[in-house]
Amino acid sequence: MENRGNQGNQGNKGNKGNKGNTKYKKGKGEIAVDGKSERYSAAVYEGTVMHCRHKGKGFSSARNAFSYKVFMVLLDLDDLQTSFPSWSGFSVSSAFAPASFHRRDYIGDPKEPIAKCVRDVVQRRLGKRPRGRIKLLTNLRYFCYVFNPVSIYYLFAEDDPNVLETAVLEVTNTPWLERRVYVIPLVEGGKPNVFEAAWKKDFHVSPFMDMAHDYWWKLALPSSTISVEARSHRAKSSQKHTTGAAKTKMLSIKDGAKFGPPTFDVALKLRRVPMTKMALLRVISTYPTMTAMAQLYIHWQALKVFVKGISYVPPPSTSPVLGLSDAMFHLFIFTVALVGLIASLPFAVVVLFLAK
């Protein structure tokens, strides 16, 4: 597990709203006249996430699929201080904002800048220090609660901002809340601005899926849209459960024909939201308890899978033993999610009306 010390919000303090020679449309918070420059370093994306568990002999006795709406934030880790408009509900410096970035929720020592910690772990794993920009796709803390099934760090080439060199995936399992950091070298995926990677599963993510799986991921270059696809395939052998940032056994993309049958698919499709105060208020009022609702969705689907007769896979002996206090904690989160959703409906209606 990564060290979770004192919280703090760190980043490089660049000049706010670096406009260069570009003129901005009056009253707009994001789009420049030439359509290329942005005033804020962060971006907010809204869309859907889809999960599909396949039925197959030896790994699943039933099929289960679902999708739900989400929104996520893309942060420039080298320019955190110019992320959002003031009074938009989003903040990287205020712990009391409805949507807030907390340094301790992410990789490395909370006392060090997050970009440095990401570069450090990549250098330790791959032997070369990345010099390009780093962007983080994640859930912030929404009304003080955070849960990230996966946060994705995009590491760009120093000499070409349209090339992704490496992805760092910070994965949290449920319900144990252990954390695994994958450092994944990327290769071009056959299409412009699309990159792929494959590796052996070595982290017990779900209590209804064993360790004998291979992963294949495809990441598109973040732009006006974000696309992430992931698939697990049945493998002949399993790896040991690992936490932290230990080495990952990578697979060659050319060996795709050797993969076993697909067992699980995930697709994340997002579209960028204009960085105006009203648009951001609409998002936060539409999804006021996004992270708590994610926990609710996961546990609801786990119940459906259990009812369908899919076998429970016990956690490794190294995982924490869950007790009554953990059950009460998750029940509290569910209650917060439901109450927050119901309480926000009148406010959401007003904001949606004004946003038209």
Secondary structure in CASP SS format (residue, H / E / C, confidence):
PFRMAT SS
TARGET T0000
AUTHOR 0000-0000-0000
METHOD secondary structure of the structure
MODEL  1
M C 1.00
E C 1.00
N C 1.00
R C 1.00
G C 1.00
N C 1.00
Q C 1.00
G C 1.00
N C 1.00
Q C 1.00
G C 1.00
N C 1.00
K C 1.00
G C 1.00
N C 1.00
K C 1.00
G C 1.00
N C 1.00
K C 1.00
G C 1.00
N C 1.00
T C 1.00
K C 1.00
Y E 1.00
K C 1.00
K C 1.00
G C 1.00
K C 1.00
G C 1.00
E C 1.00
I C 1.00
A E 1.00
V C 1.00
D C 1.00
G C 1.00
K C 1.00
S C 1.00
E C 1.00
R C 1.00
Y C 1.00
S C 1.00
A C 1.00
A E 1.00
V E 1.00
Y E 1.00
E E 1.00
G E 1.00
T E 1.00
V E 1.00
M E 1.00
H E 1.00
C E 1.00
R E 1.00
H C 1.00
K C 1.00
G E 1.00
K C 1.00
G C 1.00
F C 1.00
S E 1.00
S C 1.00
A C 1.00
R C 1.00
N E 1.00
A E 1.00
F E 1.00
S E 1.00
Y E 1.00
K E 1.00
V E 1.00
F E 1.00
M E 1.00
V E 1.00
L E 1.00
L E 1.00
D E 1.00
L C 1.00
D C 1.00
D C 1.00
L H 1.00
Q H 1.00
T H 1.00
S C 1.00
F C 1.00
P C 1.00
S C 1.00
W C 1.00
S C 1.00
G C 1.00
F E 1.00
S E 1.00
V C 1.00
S C 1.00
S C 1.00
A C 1.00
F C 1.00
A C 1.00
P C 1.00
A E 1.00
S E 1.00
F C 1.00
H C 1.00
R H 1.00
R H 1.00
D H 1.00
Y C 1.00
I C 1.00
G C 1.00
D C 1.00
P C 1.00
K C 1.00
E C 1.00
P C 1.00
I H 1.00
A H 1.00
K H 1.00
C H 1.00
V H 1.00
R H 1.00
D H 1.00
V H 1.00
V H 1.00
Q H 1.00
R H 1.00
R H 1.00
L H 1.00
G C 1.00
K C 1.00
R C 1.00
P C 1.00
R C 1.00
G C 1.00
R C 1.00
I E 1.00
K E 1.00
L E 1.00
L E 1.00
T E 1.00
N C 1.00
L C 1.00
R E 1.00
Y E 1.00
F C 1.00
C C 1.00
Y E 1.00
V C 1.00
F C 1.00
N C 1.00
P C 1.00
V E 1.00
S E 1.00
I E 1.00
Y E 1.00
Y E 1.00
L E 1.00
F E 1.00
A E 1.00
E C 1.00
D C 1.00
D E 1.00
P E 1.00
N E 1.00
V E 1.00
L E 1.00
E E 1.00
T E 1.00
A E 1.00
V E 1.00
L E 1.00
E E 1.00
V E 1.00
T E 1.00
N C 1.00
T C 1.00
P C 1.00
W C 1.00
L C 1.00
E C 1.00
R E 1.00
R E 1.00
V E 1.00
Y E 1.00
V E 1.00
I E 1.00
P E 1.00
L C 1.00
V E 1.00
E E 1.00
G C 1.00
G C 1.00
K C 1.00
P C 1.00
N C 1.00
V E 1.00
F E 1.00
E E 1.00
A E 1.00
A E 1.00
W E 1.00
K E 1.00
K C 1.00
D C 1.00
F C 1.00
H C 1.00
V C 1.00
S C 1.00
P C 1.00
F C 1.00
M C 1.00
D C 1.00
M C 1.00
A C 1.00
H E 1.00
D E 1.00
Y E 1.00
W E 1.00
W E 1.00
K E 1.00
L E 1.00
A E 1.00
L C 1.00
P C 1.00
S C 1.00
S C 1.00
T E 1.00
I E 1.00
S E 1.00
V E 1.00
E E 1.00
A E 1.00
R E 1.00
S E 1.00
H E 1.00
R E 1.00
A C 1.00
K C 1.00
S C 1.00
S C 1.00
Q C 1.00
K C 1.00
H C 1.00
T C 1.00
T C 1.00
G E 1.00
A C 1.00
A C 1.00
K C 1.00
T C 1.00
K C 1.00
M E 1.00
L E 1.00
S C 1.00
I H 1.00
K H 1.00
D H 1.00
G H 1.00
A H 1.00
K H 1.00
F C 1.00
G C 1.00
P C 1.00
P E 1.00
T E 1.00
F E 1.00
D E 1.00
V E 1.00
A E 1.00
L E 1.00
K E 1.00
L E 1.00
R E 1.00
R E 1.00
V E 1.00
P C 1.00
M C 1.00
T C 1.00
K H 1.00
M H 1.00
A H 1.00
L H 1.00
L H 1.00
R H 1.00
V H 1.00
I H 1.00
S H 1.00
T H 1.00
Y C 1.00
P C 1.00
T C 1.00
M H 1.00
T H 1.00
A H 1.00
M H 1.00
A H 1.00
Q H 1.00
L H 1.00
Y H 1.00
I H 1.00
H H 1.00
W H 1.00
Q H 1.00
A H 1.00
L H 1.00
K H 1.00
V H 1.00
F H 1.00
V H 1.00
K C 1.00
G C 1.00
I C 1.00
S C 1.00
Y C 1.00
V C 1.00
P C 1.00
P C 1.00
P C 1.00
S C 1.00
T C 1.00
S C 1.00
P C 1.00
V C 1.00
L C 1.00
G C 1.00
L H 1.00
S H 1.00
D H 1.00
A H 1.00
M H 1.00
F H 1.00
H H 1.00
L H 1.00
F H 1.00
I H 1.00
F H 1.00
T H 1.00
V H 1.00
A H 1.00
L H 1.00
V H 1.00
G H 1.00
L H 1.00
I H 1.00
A H 1.00
S H 1.00
L H 1.00
P H 1.00
F H 1.00
A H 1.00
V H 1.00
V H 1.00
V H 1.00
L H 1.00
F H 1.00
L H 1.00
A H 1.00
K C 1.00
END
